[in-house]
Amino acid sequence: MAVLRQQNVHRRNRRVLGPGQMPVASGVTTAVSSTGTTNMRLTYSRPVVLRGLPTVTVATRTVVSAVLSSPNVVDVTMSGNVTGLAYTAASNDPNVSPSQGGAVIGAAGTFS
């Protein structure tokens, strides 16, 4: 009498993705503008969550307050006049993060 053997079924592990299948988290870009003598506006390309004061450097000025005025706009008040000064908005700031995940791309320049 012949014995029928079952075939071994090889199923792919769906929890492990190959390097070509990893989802790419797109970065959130930052645009910086001056809205007054002591105010600056950080505009992001996607909605963000504000958890504290953003890490923004403007010469010798310090951040006094920050308000999330719309889902993708943060208004920042500095301790002094920012006109004509160089600024740097940090990338991957722990106090500003995209609401859908990903990373924040920093920005640098000079206010006019």
PECOR-V705855 format. One record per residue. N is the residue number from 1. RES is the residue in one letter. PSI is psi as a letter, one per 20 degrees, with the letter a starting at -180 (999 if undefined). Layout:
N;RES;PSI
N;RES;PSI
//
This chain:
1;M;p
2;A;p
3;V;p
4;L;p
5;R;q
6;Q;q
7;Q;q
8;N;p
9;V;p
10;H;o
11;R;p
12;R;p
13;N;o
14;R;i
15;R;h
16;V;p
17;L;q
18;G;r
19;P;h
20;G;i
21;Q;j
22;M;p
23;P;q
24;V;p
25;A;o
26;S;q
27;G;q
28;V;p
29;T;q
30;T;p
31;A;p
32;V;p
33;S;q
34;S;p
35;T;j
36;G;a
37;T;h
38;T;j
39;N;q
40;M;q
41;R;p
42;L;o
43;T;p
44;Y;q
45;S;i
46;R;r
47;P;q
48;V;r
49;V;p
50;L;o
51;R;i
52;G;b
53;L;p
54;P;q
55;T;n
56;V;p
57;T;p
58;V;n
59;A;d
60;T;j
61;R;q
62;T;q
63;V;p
64;V;g
65;S;r
66;A;p
67;V;p
68;L;n
69;S;h
70;S;r
71;P;h
72;N;j
73;V;p
74;V;p
75;D;p
76;V;p
77;T;p
78;M;r
79;S;i
80;G;a
81;N;p
82;V;i
83;T;p
84;G;j
85;L;q
86;A;q
87;Y;q
88;T;p
89;A;p
90;A;q
91;S;q
92;N;l
93;D;p
94;P;i
95;N;i
96;V;o
97;S;q
98;P;q
99;S;h
100;Q;j
101;G;r
102;G;b
103;A;q
104;V;p
105;I;p
106;G;r
107;A;q
108;A;q
109;G;a
110;T;p
111;F;q
112;S;999
//
